[in-house]
Amino acid sequence: MSTILSSIFEKAKTWQNPDDVKGIICDVANRNAFSIFPTHGNWNDLSLTSGYPSLVVFFAALDNLFPGEKWDEITHIYILKIKDILEEDGILKSASLYAGIAGICFAIYCASRECSRYQKLLLKLESVLAEKLERDYFIPLRANLRNERSSPASLYDPVQGIIGIGLYGLIRNQPWVEEIVQLLIKLSLPIPVDGQLVPGWYMSPEDQFTLEDKVRFPRGNFNLGLAHGMTGILAFLAMAHLGGIRLSGQVEAMERMALWLQLKRVEREDRLFWEGRIAFEDEILGHHKVPSSNREAWCYGTPGIARTLYLVGKTLKRVELQQYALESLHSILKLPQQEWQLPGPTFCHGISGLLMITHLMARDAQDRKLQEQAVKLEQILWQFYQPESPFGFCDLDPKKEGGYIMLHKIGLLEGATGVWLTLLSLHTPISLWRLPLLIDEI
């Protein structure tokens, strides 16, 4: 524990100037000229994924643990920076958790010392959030559901949609959270597509995320990811239920989606896993294609799905579903590290996400083997530590021609704050920062 704290304190004290942090990340040398996602930048001022809000969450966690060591003064500097940008550039167009108003609200809430600070700013932002939620999300989702059309994941997923916004609403007891739950229940119901009745989380060809997916799935697909797919819907319904929101049809929706996921699990040589996406044709015909490889991460793969099914099992009081989830996670942790396809330390698609999920599963199930695996994963994570790096950990960003490039990033999902908070969580009671990740009770 002392090693973690000394390393964190050493790095964190060099991040006191917001402009300096931004300068490191936006340096021309800190970019991937051959990125698979050329529009996906390393920095966005007001983004929880890659901007100042992630640092607010980080320093707020330190302030929560060590309230007398003036971490709140650094937090305040970052909140003032966010406030200045909002006043200069205007309110963000997006209401989302990871790149919009909900993410800023969450960061400020984390720093508020149990709502004793920043309340005027927070209430103003929440008012705008409610307006945007109705206009930009509820209205189009209601129209799609009314006309039995599929909806793009950007309207509902944790990163861009109502699930992420709803997570913030849960901790603030916002009245519109029930509307989010109602819409997600309806999204779990079948819709007609090309003369077939399919799950309502069907993703049409035009709503695919990448050109590669549009070519690979010309008739659309069913996304199983926690970050962008139906697993995120299921996880939110479970978290809302555990948090006290229990609406008609909610249990049935969870049962329906959990069963669908169970039917999609693939077994190969004692490895239990899920594909990232199911093609429309395969869903109709009931085919199971066994991929040659599969990433085992928070965003896609067994860890995120297993954790979700465990929480659903707890919600529905189904011990056998919890055991099913534990069995799935155990199976991939037995694999050689290279088969996880987690090239770096970060949370979204790196070791931190797998470590945090393993730690939480071990905690909840009192599973000794998972506890041992969490210790091993922590050791693996420390192998990525670079004392000379400005943030201590780098993201390994994929290149088009193959391989990776190390980049300095700071956000929760792909940057150093997510890694450091994961390490802190193993040895301290901090937990609020995990809310956007859909992996723990509120």
HUURGI-V706159 format. One record per residue. RES is the residue in one letter. PSI is psi in whole degrees, 0 to 359 (* if undefined). BURIAL is 1 if it has 24 or more other C-alpha atoms within 12 Angstrom, else 0. D_LAST is the distance of its C-alpha to the last C-alpha in Angstrom with 2 decimals. Layout:
res = {RES RES}
psi = {PSI PSI}
burial = {BURIAL BURIAL}
d_last = {D_LAST D_LAST}
//
This chain:
res = {M S T I L S S I F E K A K T W Q N P D D V K G I I C D V A N R N A F S I F P T H G N W N D L S L T S G Y P S L V V F F A A L D N L F P G E K W D E I T H I Y I L K I K D I L E E D G I L K S A S L Y A G I A G I C F A I Y C A S R E C S R Y Q K L L L K L E S V L A E K L E R D Y F I P L R A N L R N E R S S P A S L Y D P V Q G I I G I G L Y G L I R N Q P W V E E I V Q L L I K L S L P I P V D G Q L V P G W Y M S P E D Q F T L E D K V R F P R G N F N L G L A H G M T G I L A F L A M A H L G G I R L S G Q V E A M E R M A L W L Q L K R V E R E D R L F W E G R I A F E D E I L G H H K V P S S N R E A W C Y G T P G I A R T L Y L V G K T L K R V E L Q Q Y A L E S L H S I L K L P Q Q E W Q L P G P T F C H G I S G L L M I T H L M A R D A Q D R K L Q E Q A V K L E Q I L W Q F Y Q P E S P F G F C D L D P K K E G G Y I M L H K I G L L E G A T G V W L T L L S L H T P I S L W R L P L L I D E I}
psi = {319 325 316 310 317 321 317 312 319 315 312 326 344 0 23 339 112 321 325 317 313 321 321 315 324 1 139 333 344 61 158 101 347 36 145 332 79 336 358 97 167 344 138 114 312 24 136 335 322 37 198 322 326 325 327 314 317 307 330 324 319 320 323 322 324 70 344 8 17 24 335 336 322 319 317 321 317 322 320 322 315 315 317 318 318 319 328 317 347 167 142 149 322 141 1 165 320 346 22 204 321 324 321 316 316 315 315 320 318 325 0 359 64 48 30 357 156 22 324 314 317 315 324 315 322 327 316 321 315 320 314 325 315 311 314 343 305 314 309 325 317 319 316 317 320 324 10 42 153 159 144 147 334 342 338 342 166 328 314 340 201 339 312 315 321 328 317 319 327 316 345 4 44 139 335 356 323 324 321 315 317 316 321 325 315 327 340 351 152 151 154 131 120 42 5 146 118 164 145 349 15 138 118 163 318 344 7 150 325 161 323 318 324 325 318 327 71 341 14 178 183 113 128 1 150 326 325 2 198 337 327 321 311 316 318 318 321 315 321 318 314 333 3 359 111 101 162 130 351 314 316 321 316 318 318 314 323 319 317 316 319 323 342 355 138 141 129 115 51 5 128 122 173 144 159 329 145 124 149 314 319 325 317 318 350 26 150 112 130 108 152 335 161 131 136 84 181 313 315 147 183 317 308 320 316 317 319 313 327 315 323 318 320 318 315 0 45 96 325 329 324 319 323 317 316 318 319 315 318 321 323 337 343 345 157 147 321 337 348 338 46 94 338 189 348 176 311 304 36 192 325 318 314 319 313 318 316 318 315 321 319 319 311 321 354 48 112 320 321 326 318 321 323 321 317 319 323 320 320 317 318 339 341 355 132 99 330 346 143 332 356 326 143 154 140 105 129 147 153 318 4 160 185 158 138 128 146 116 157 345 173 319 316 10 187 328 322 324 311 321 326 311 318 322 337 338 1 167 6 138 336 324 337 349 313 352 352 30 6 156 154 *}
burial = {0 0 0 1 0 0 1 1 1 0 1 1 1 0 1 1 0 1 0 0 1 1 0 1 1 1 0 0 0 1 1 1 0 0 0 0 0 0 0 0 1 1 1 1 1 1 1 1 1 1 1 1 1 1 1 1 1 1 1 1 1 1 1 1 1 0 0 0 0 0 1 1 0 1 1 1 1 1 1 0 1 1 1 0 0 0 0 0 0 0 1 1 0 1 1 1 1 1 1 1 1 1 1 1 1 1 1 1 1 1 1 1 1 0 0 0 0 1 0 0 1 1 0 0 1 1 0 1 1 1 0 1 1 1 0 1 1 1 0 1 1 1 0 0 1 0 0 1 1 1 1 1 1 1 1 1 1 1 1 1 1 1 1 1 1 1 1 1 1 1 1 1 0 0 0 1 1 1 1 1 1 1 1 1 1 1 1 1 1 0 1 0 1 0 0 0 0 1 1 1 1 1 1 1 1 0 1 1 1 0 0 0 1 0 0 0 1 0 1 1 1 1 1 1 1 1 1 1 1 1 1 1 1 1 1 1 1 1 1 1 1 1 1 0 1 1 1 0 0 1 1 1 1 1 1 1 1 1 0 1 1 1 0 1 1 1 0 0 0 0 1 1 1 1 1 1 1 1 1 1 1 0 1 0 0 0 0 0 0 0 0 0 0 1 1 1 1 1 1 1 1 1 1 1 1 1 1 1 1 1 1 1 1 1 1 1 0 0 0 0 1 1 1 1 1 1 1 1 1 1 1 1 1 0 0 0 0 0 0 1 1 1 1 1 1 1 1 1 1 1 1 1 1 1 1 1 1 1 1 1 1 1 0 1 1 0 0 0 0 1 1 0 1 1 0 0 1 1 0 1 1 1 0 1 1 0 0 0 0 1 1 1 1 1 1 1 1 1 0 0 0 0 0 0 1 1 1 1 1 1 1 1 1 1 1 1 1 1 1 1 1 1 1 1 1 1 0 0 0 1 1 1 1 1 1 1 1 1 1 1 1 1}
d_last = {25.28 28.13 29.02 25.60 25.57 29.18 28.72 25.70 27.52 30.68 29.20 26.90 29.89 31.71 29.11 29.75 31.73 29.86 33.19 33.95 30.73 31.39 34.99 34.21 32.11 34.55 37.62 39.86 39.96 36.19 36.17 36.67 39.86 39.59 35.99 35.04 32.93 35.35 33.39 30.22 30.71 29.44 28.69 27.39 27.25 24.24 22.19 18.90 20.58 23.78 24.21 23.71 20.03 19.15 21.25 19.63 16.21 18.23 20.27 17.47 15.93 19.47 19.88 16.86 18.46 21.99 22.21 25.97 26.85 26.85 24.25 23.27 26.80 26.28 23.00 25.10 27.76 25.45 24.06 27.70 28.54 26.00 27.33 30.88 30.31 28.81 31.80 34.25 33.08 31.37 27.96 26.70 27.61 24.33 21.18 19.12 16.11 18.18 21.53 21.32 20.31 16.58 16.52 18.64 16.54 13.41 15.77 17.30 14.16 13.41 17.04 17.25 16.92 14.71 16.55 19.96 21.17 21.81 21.04 24.21 23.53 19.93 21.07 23.94 21.91 19.51 22.71 24.02 20.81 21.07 24.74 24.33 21.64 24.16 27.16 26.09 23.63 23.86 27.66 28.38 25.84 27.36 30.80 30.14 28.75 31.65 34.13 32.56 32.19 29.71 27.35 26.93 23.66 23.56 22.78 19.64 18.40 15.41 18.03 20.23 19.13 17.07 14.14 13.56 14.36 12.13 8.97 10.30 11.27 8.00 7.19 10.94 11.55 14.26 16.79 17.29 14.02 15.94 18.76 16.74 15.73 19.43 20.73 18.78 20.08 23.50 23.18 22.93 26.33 29.59 31.75 35.42 36.31 39.93 40.81 38.01 34.92 31.94 28.12 26.88 25.03 28.54 29.19 32.73 35.19 35.05 31.26 31.32 29.92 33.06 36.79 36.67 34.26 36.51 39.43 37.70 36.25 38.93 37.71 34.01 31.26 27.92 25.33 23.10 21.12 17.37 18.24 20.77 21.17 20.29 17.78 15.49 16.10 15.39 12.09 10.88 12.47 10.76 7.13 8.60 10.41 7.91 6.38 10.10 11.91 14.77 17.84 21.21 21.54 17.88 18.44 21.77 20.45 18.08 21.07 23.39 21.50 20.72 24.43 25.54 23.69 25.21 28.58 28.29 27.78 30.90 32.54 35.03 36.56 33.68 31.14 28.50 27.10 26.54 28.44 26.74 28.56 30.70 33.88 34.76 37.91 36.23 33.78 36.77 38.91 36.28 37.12 35.13 36.12 35.45 34.89 36.75 33.74 30.01 27.42 24.64 21.84 18.27 19.70 22.25 23.25 22.32 19.41 17.08 18.44 18.35 14.70 14.01 16.51 15.09 11.72 14.06 16.23 13.67 12.91 16.69 17.66 19.89 20.63 23.17 20.75 18.65 22.04 23.03 20.12 20.97 24.62 24.02 22.32 25.04 27.70 27.01 26.48 30.03 31.43 33.25 31.14 33.18 32.22 28.57 29.93 27.56 30.05 28.10 25.34 22.83 19.40 20.13 23.27 23.88 23.37 20.18 18.13 19.84 19.46 15.71 15.28 18.02 16.58 13.24 15.44 17.85 15.41 14.03 17.55 19.49 21.65 24.41 25.66 22.39 22.17 25.67 24.86 22.06 24.75 27.14 24.81 24.24 28.04 28.44 26.10 28.22 31.26 30.23 30.22 33.05 33.89 36.24 33.70 32.45 28.78 29.30 28.06 29.41 28.31 30.83 31.54 33.62 37.14 39.00 41.75 39.42 38.04 35.65 35.91 33.91 32.33 30.70 27.31 24.53 21.47 18.08 19.22 22.90 23.52 23.62 20.51 18.36 20.70 20.78 17.04 16.94 19.77 18.30 15.09 17.52 18.99 16.74 13.38 12.13 8.76 7.86 10.62 9.15 7.05 10.50 11.22 9.38 9.51 6.47 3.77 0.00}
//
